[in-house]
Amino acid sequence: MDPATATMLALGATALKTGMGVYSSIQQGKAQSAQARYQADVARQNQDLAEQQASAERREGYENMITRRQETARLIGRQRAAAGASGAAVDVGSNLDLQTDTAAQGEIDALNAYNQGIDSSYNYEIQAHNYGQQAAAYDAQAGSAKRAGYLNAASAAIGGIAEMGSTWAGFR
């Protein structure tokens, strides 16, 4: 094979290798970017679910508080009925003290139930915030991966052109 043919084949092979390297770099960047976008979408969905759970926990805490207050009111009603049935004065003395203590303890229980819901809700809100931060990080990663793919493609192109120049210079 004469030197001109060998050089042309070498140049063609280098051009093909360069083209494949450029294409591969771009595709790899796009694939990594798509994966990061998918992970960002999953994180956003998890954020939405955590926010919904936080809302449900707040609602449940409120409903539990109302339930405790209703239970306390029923208990006080039974205490008053029992005192009245026994012939004792309902609104004075030890019967009044018992009702007052029951009401106070019932309110403490109701507020504790509400606070438990708020605490649980807060934990889900923190979780939602963290998922939002993850989504933002994945979005940034997606952009970086795409840019890196193009930079790698440019590097492969420049390297291929330099190799072709060296091959051509060696021929001349």
Order of alpha helices (4+ residues) and beta strands (2+ residues): alpha-alpha
